[in-house]
Amino acid sequence: MSDNSEKVAENGNSWTKLEMESFESPPLPKKKDKTNFVSLQIGGGETANFIPLEESGDNYKKRKEAEDILKQAQEKADLLEREAYEKGFAQGEKDGIELGEKKVLKVIENIENFFIEMSHLKKEILKQYEKGILDLIFAIAEKIVHRKIESDERIVKDIVLKAFELASEKSKIMLRVNPEDFDYIERLKPEFFSKFKDLKSIIVTSDPSITRGGCFLETPYGDLDATVETQLEKIYQSLEGGVFKIEN
C-alpha cells in the first residue's frame, strides 16, 4: 500500500481518499482427480445411493444380483421367524388348553371323591342314629294316624271290616271299641251282617282302653287285636327289621 492520499470534500464533509496498490491472487491448487459420481433421484425427492459413473455392464449387474440375493435371504429369514412365532404361539395355546383340561378333570375327580365320601358318611350317620330316626318316623306316623282317625270315622269301619275278614270264625263275635266309636259301629251292624253271610251274632261293647279308630275282636276260637297301637307297633317292627336297615 502507498502512502499517497487525497483529501476529498463533499457536502461540507471531508475525508481522506486512500489509494490501494493492485495485486494478483495466487492460482488455487488443482484438486486431485476423483471418480465422477452421479446421484439417482427416487420418488418424493429422496436421493438414492450414489452409483459410480464408470460402474456399468457386468459390474452393475453382479452388484444388483447380490442385492437381490440378500433381499431374498432377508425375506426368507423374516418368513421363518414369523412361522416359528406362529408355531410357538399355537403350541403354547395347545399346551394351555391341555393344562386347562387336566385342571378340569382334577376338579371333577375331586367332586366325585367328595360325593363318595358323603355317601359313606351318610351311611355312617344313618347307622349311628338309626334307632332315633325310626323313633322319629314312628312318632310322626302315629300323630298322622290319630289326626286322620279323629277327622274321618270311616277309618274305624275299615279296621273292623278287616278284622272280620281275618277272623277264622265269624258266627259269633264280640267287638270292643272306643266309646266315641260305639254309636257309629252300632249303626253299621246291618251292613256287617249283609257282607258276611256266616255272621250270626255281633255284640259291640264300649271300652275306654281301646284307642279311637281301633277295635279288639273276640270269638269262641280266638281273639284278634286290631287296635291302633298294635298296628303301629307292627309297622315299627317292620321298619326296624330291615326296611330301613343300613347295610354294613
Buried (B, 14 or more C-beta within 10 A) or exposed (E): EEEEEEEEEEEEEEEEEEEEEEEEEEEEEEEEEEEEEEEEEEEEEEEEEEBEEEEEEEEEEEEEEEEEEEEEEEEEEEEEEEEEEEEEEEEEEEEEEEEEEEEEEEEEEEEEEEEEEEEEEEEEEEEEEBEEBBEEBBEEBBEEBBEEBEEEBEBBBEBBBBBBEEBEEBEBBBBBBBEBBBEBBEEBEEEBEEEBEEBEEBEBBBBEEBBBBBBBBBBEEEEBBBBBEBBBEEBBEEBBEEEEEEEE
